[in-house]
Amino acid sequence: MQLLFHDRADAGRRLAQRLESFRGQDVIVLGVPRGGVPVAFEVAKALRAPLDVLVVRKLGVPFQPELAFGAIAEGGVRVINDPIVEQTALSAEEIGYVESAQQSELRRQIDLYRRGRDRIPLAGRVVLIIDDGFASGATAKAACRAAREQGVARIVLAAPVGSADVVAMLSSDADEVVCLETPTFYGYVTVGQGYRRFRRTSDDEVVALLDRAHTGYRQLVVSALDDPPVRDEEVRVPTGLVEVAGHLTVAENPRGIVVFAHGSGSSRHSPRNRYVAEVLNQAGLATLLFDLLTPAEEHNRANVFDIELLAARLVDVTGWLATQSDTASLPIGYFGASTGAAAALVAATDPRVTVAAVVSRGGRPDLAGGHLRDVVTPTLLIVGGRDELVLDLNQRAQAAIPGPCELTVVPGATHLFEEPGTLEQVAELARNWFIEHLSRTPADM
């Protein structure tokens, strides 16, 4: 599979070329925070148009947060994707919990991004609503409805990549839909598979881009691109009767490799795990993010919680790394999130692999069951301070693990570490843990 864009800035510049006909017209560019703002910034800069945000929050399925069952937007707009709700069997209580949390985040972002500035009046104007991709379409629908309620004259909805089916569906919400690429591999779960670098966009970055646009796109900061990795590619790994997809990144002279076991319902395109992976890459560690399940297997929710199956896949993938010339001799670490953390701990006890370190982010180590008593691999458990249920489960797991095991609580963080600065803390903690333990010689262990 070929990744379509280097990063959001590259995608924005290419999207601006498609929207060149709007240069000189009375248009407003609206970025959908957070990921849509870097794309929108490049479009607004090229068109010399005003830039503002249209704040929308995705409502993610609790056990599959990358999958949206709806969205909310400023102005009280609410969109629910009934087929997704039915497919995932969400209860009214689960929907209410997610929506309440996202309403609080919506208000916080509006206050932060505008910082006392009035939003640009949209009545009677042509607006270009820009996001980094069209996934389920719920976020884009909410954005269009919010703009309609402000009395816009025309809506052009644009993104670099999206599902052809979703693009067709959105034509009923916008006057025009522009999408550069609609690849056949693209599904409704994530937009990240269209980008080589899909790091998490921070609040600080959004604020900085809005400030630069407000001052006429001055204060440009030019930085050299990171040295490209020696190997950075999609791979297919055989495991049992199937093959799973992964993304392998190997820098020059790596000190070790970290294999990511993602959480329930997520994938190798998870922006959270990809952000952590980039931090590890910058520290000289190779990474492999892979899908624990095939697309067909994901449709059965029981597979998502089949820890023995997921651990077996992780062991097979680790064995595959031993057949690759550039990774065969590297010490190995596991990074697990949610149910993936349990799979990582179970796999670390398998005699067929040698694992030097394990890091769990918001993990469910309790799902490893009796295998916890066999874990001797140095393990770091990272939990959000506001994720009280999971914190309790991790405290119990720490007590059961006989090997070196530390528990670090990130203050103020909820389960997904969406709060400003919290995911950065996770990445730093993981980097330090892996550097310490993957750098040791066998005699030290």
C-alpha positions, 0 to 999 in steps of 0.5 A: 500500500502506498501512503499518499501524503507525507504529512498534513502540511504536504496534504494541505499544499496539494489540496490548495492546488485543487482549490486554486479557483477560489483565490481572490474570492470572498471565502473563509477557510475553516479548519476542523480541530485538531488535525484539520487545522494544519491542512486548512492553514496551507489552503488559507495561506495559498488562497490568501484567505482568512482562517478560523476554526469550526470546533467539532468533537468526534464521539468515539465508540468507547471500546473502539475510540477511532470509530465515530458513532457521531459528532457534536459541534459548536452551536449545539449541533449533534449528529448520530450515526445510527448504523454504527450505534446499532452495529456496536450495540452501544447503550444510552448510558455509554452514548451519554457518557461519551457525549458529556465528556466531549461537550466539556472538551468542545467548550475548552477548545472554543475558549482556547483556540479563539482566546477572546477573538470573535469568530469570523462572521459567516453569514452570506459567505462561501466557506471552505471546511477543511479536515485531514480526511473523511472517515465515517463522515459524522464529523464532516456532517456536524461541521456542515450543519454548524456552518449552515446555522450561521447562515453561510451562502455556500459550503465547500467541504474538502479533505485530502483523503476519504472513502468514496462512499462517505464522499458521496454521502456528504454531497447531501450536506455540502454544496460541493465536496472535494477529496483528492484521493479515495483509495480502495484500501480506505475504510471508515475507521481512520484517516491516518492510513493515507499519511506517512507521518500522522502525528497527533496535532497539539493544541499549541500547534493549532493556536500557533497556526491560527496566530500566524494566519491572524497576523498575515501568515508571517513568522514562518518557521523553516525547519529541516526535515528529519533524516529519512529512515532506512526502511519505512514501509508497509509489510505483510506478516504471516500468522497462522492461516492469515496475514496481518498488515503492519508498518515497519520503520527502521532508522540507521543504526537502531538501538532496538525495536518496539512492537506495538500491540494496539487497543481493542478496535484500534489499528496500526493507524492509531494517531496516538500510537503513531505519535508515540512511535515517532518519538521512539524513532527520534530516539533511535528505536525502530518500530513496528505497528501492526493490526492484531486482527484482519478486517474480517476478524474485527467484525466479531467483537469476541476476537477483540478480547481474545487475549490468547489469540492476540498474544499468539499473533504478537509472538508470530510477528516477533518471530518474523522480525528475526527473519529480517536482516535489519531487525534480527539482532535488535533487542525487542520491546512491546508497547501495548494499549488497552487490551493490547497491553494484556496481549503484550504481557502474555506474549512476553511470557512465551518461551519462543521470544525474548522481550527486554521491556514492556510498556502499557498505556491505559492498559488492561493487564488484568485480562492477562489473568494467570499469566501475570504471575509469570511476567519477569520482563521489566514492565512500566504501567502508565495510567491516567489519574482520572481513569480510576477503574483502570488505575485500580486494575493496574495496581492489582496487576502490579502486585501480581507481577513478580518481575520489575514493574513500575506504575506511573500515573499521569495527573489529569489524564483520562483513558485516551490521554486526550488532555493537553500534554498528557500523551507527550508525557506517555511518549517520554515515559515510554522512550526512557523506559525502552532506552534504559532496558533495550540498551542493556547487554544480556549480562546486565539482564 
